[in-house]
Amino acid sequence: HGKNYSQKTEVFCGEHGNSEPEIAALTHFIKNENIKILFMLHNAGQDVQGNKNALSQKIAHLYAEKAGFRFVNEEEWKTLGQTGTSKEWCELHNIAQIEVEGSTRWGCDWNRQKRAIETVLTALNSGLH
């Protein structure tokens, strides 16, 4: 979809999950390095969502609050009708996944994002579970 969701383009996303070489490389890396928390950074939504992992929900709430973004809960996410997402893959592999939709498509909101990232890292270092 385009920015205003009226522009639609058919997008090929591979024959099946993990069939694209860049995704296969990423999932291989995540598994081999035993990654436990995965941040997916996108743009132009001003919201944050986590997967069903309890730590993910805590991080997503904290990040949204600090960045001034909207928190998207599980029920709202389901209404989007998305399938085959990193959120689902991470749930299957017990990885806390946080998806951040930044505040601008073409500009930079680094200062907002930086404060949120620092807050989350501090909380994790202090024992957030």
C-alpha positions in Angstrom: 0.0 0.0 0.0 1.1 3.6 -0.5 1.2 6.1 2.4 -2.5 6.9 2.2 -3.5 3.3 1.5 -5.3 4.2 -1.7 -2.2 3.4 -3.8 -2.1 -0.4 -4.1 0.6 -2.5 -5.7 0.8 -6.3 -5.9 3.9 -7.4 -4.0 5.5 -10.8 -4.3 6.6 -12.1 -0.9 8.2 -15.4 -1.9 6.9 -18.9 -2.5 6.5 -19.6 1.2 7.7 -18.3 4.6 11.5 -18.0 4.7 11.9 -18.6 1.0 13.5 -15.3 0.2 17.3 -15.5 0.6 17.6 -12.3 2.7 14.9 -13.6 5.1 16.6 -17.1 5.3 19.9 -15.4 6.1 18.2 -13.3 8.9 16.4 -16.2 10.5 19.6 -18.3 10.3 21.5 -15.5 12.1 18.8 -15.0 14.8 18.8 -18.8 15.5 22.6 -19.2 15.5 23.2 -16.2 17.7 20.3 -17.2 20.1 18.7 -13.7 19.8 16.0 -13.3 22.5 14.8 -9.8 21.6 14.2 -8.5 18.1 13.3 -4.9 17.2 11.8 -4.3 13.7 12.0 -0.6 12.8 9.7 0.7 10.2 8.3 4.2 9.4 5.2 6.4 9.2 2.9 4.8 11.7 3.8 6.3 15.1 2.9 3.1 16.9 4.6 0.2 18.6 3.4 -3.4 19.0 4.8 -6.5 20.5 4.2 -10.2 20.1 2.5 -12.4 22.7 5.8 -12.8 24.6 5.3 -11.1 28.0 8.7 -9.3 27.8 7.8 -8.1 24.4 4.6 -6.5 25.7 6.5 -4.7 28.5 9.1 -3.4 26.1 6.5 -2.3 23.6 4.5 -0.4 26.2 7.7 1.3 27.6 9.0 2.2 24.1 5.6 3.6 23.0 5.4 5.7 26.2 8.9 7.1 25.9 8.7 7.8 22.1 5.2 9.3 22.4 3.8 6.6 20.0 0.6 4.7 20.2 0.7 1.1 21.7 -1.1 -1.4 19.5 -2.6 -4.3 21.4 -3.1 -7.9 20.2 -6.8 -7.4 19.4 -6.1 -4.4 17.2 -3.2 -6.2 15.5 -5.5 -9.1 14.6 -7.8 -6.7 12.7 -5.0 -5.9 10.3 -5.2 -9.4 8.8 -1.5 -9.8 8.4 -0.1 -13.3 8.2 3.4 -14.8 7.8 5.0 -11.9 9.8 8.1 -11.7 11.9 5.8 -11.3 14.9 4.3 -14.7 14.3 7.7 -16.3 13.6 9.2 -14.9 16.8 6.2 -16.2 18.8 6.9 -19.7 17.4 10.6 -19.4 18.5 9.9 -17.7 21.9 11.6 -14.4 20.9 10.4 -11.1 22.1 9.6 -9.1 19.0 8.9 -5.4 19.0 7.7 -3.6 15.9 8.2 0.2 15.9 6.5 2.3 13.3 8.4 5.7 13.4 6.7 9.1 13.0 7.9 10.0 9.6 8.3 8.4 6.2 11.0 10.6 4.7 12.5 12.5 7.6 14.2 11.5 10.8 12.8 11.1 14.3 16.0 9.8 15.8 15.8 11.9 19.0 12.4 10.4 19.9 13.6 6.9 19.0 16.9 7.3 20.8 15.2 8.2 24.1 13.0 5.2 23.8 15.8 2.9 22.9 17.9 4.2 25.9 15.0 3.8 28.2 14.4 0.2 27.1 18.1 -0.8 27.4 18.3 0.8 30.9 15.2 -1.2 32.0 16.6 -4.4 30.6 19.9 -3.8 32.3 18.0 -3.2 35.5 16.3 -6.6 35.3 13.1 -6.0 33.3 11.7 -9.5 32.6 
